C-alpha cells in the first residue's frame, strides 16, 4: 500500500468532483485489499452499479468508497436517506471505506473500514430536503454519524498517514464479525447497547451503568416499552458472543477489545 495519489488519472477531466472521484477510485483499486478474506486486491464493479464501488473476486464482499479532502470527523455525508434505511432493514449494505486525503500533498491520510453489520439505524441522520429551487428539489440525503458506530466497528487501515498492518486489520474485522450472525431486525439493539457501553471507557461495569442509557435507548427505539429487560437481553447476547463475562450478578467485564 502506498499513500501517493495518482493525480495523472484525472487528466482530461474538468470538474473538481469528477477529478476527485477518478483519482480516489484509481488509488483504491491499486492499494486497497480485501479485509474480509486473504485477497490482496479488490476490483471495480460495472459502471453505475448503485451503492457499490468495488467487489472482492475471491469472497464476493462488496464495498463503497466515501472519500473527502477534509479530515474524517463525526459525520460522513452519504446518499439518499430512504435508500440507506431500506438497505439496513434488508441487510443489503456494502462495507464502507471512509477515506481522507490531502490534495495539496497528493496523499491519502486516513482510511477507515466500517463493516456493513456495524452500521445501525441510529447512525443514520436524516438531512433536510433540498430546496424547491434545487435541481433535485425535495430530495433527502443522510449523514453517517460515526459516534453511533461501535468503536470495534471503526477499523483503521490508515491512521494519520500511518499504514496499519494488514494482519491487524483482518484480525479486527474477524473480532467484530460475529455481529453478522444477528438478524438485521435485532442487530440495531445490539450495536446501540455495545456502543453506549463502550463509551463508558471501563473494563468493568455494572448493570446500573447499562441502565444509565435507558432514556437515550428509549428515544432510539420508541416502539419498545420495556427498555431495561431489553438491555439485559443484549448483555446476554454480548456474553454469548464472547464479548462479555458475567462476573457476578450485576457485574460484567469486557473480554474483547
Secondary structure as UniProt FT lines:
FT   HELIX           7..10
FT   TURN            11..12
FT   HELIX           16..31
FT   STRAND          43..44
FT   TURN            47..48
FT   TURN            50..51
FT   STRAND          54..55
FT   TURN            57..59
FT   STRAND          62..68
FT   STRAND          75..80
FT   HELIX           81..90
FT   STRAND          95..102
FT   TURN            103..106
FT   STRAND          107..114
FT   HELIX           116..118
FT   HELIX           121..123
FT   STRAND          124..126
FT   TURN            132..133
FT   TURN            135..138
FT   STRAND          141..145
FT   HELIX           146..148
FT   HELIX           151..153
FT   STRAND          155..159
FT   TURN            160..161
FT   STRAND          162..163
FT   HELIX           166..176
FT   HELIX           177..181
FT   HELIX           184..198
FT   TURN            199..200
FT   STRAND          204..206
FT   HELIX           207..211
FT   TURN            212..213
FT   HELIX           214..220
FT   TURN            221..223
FT   HELIX           227..240
FT   TURN            241..242
FT   STRAND          244..248
FT   TURN            249..250
FT   STRAND          251..254
//
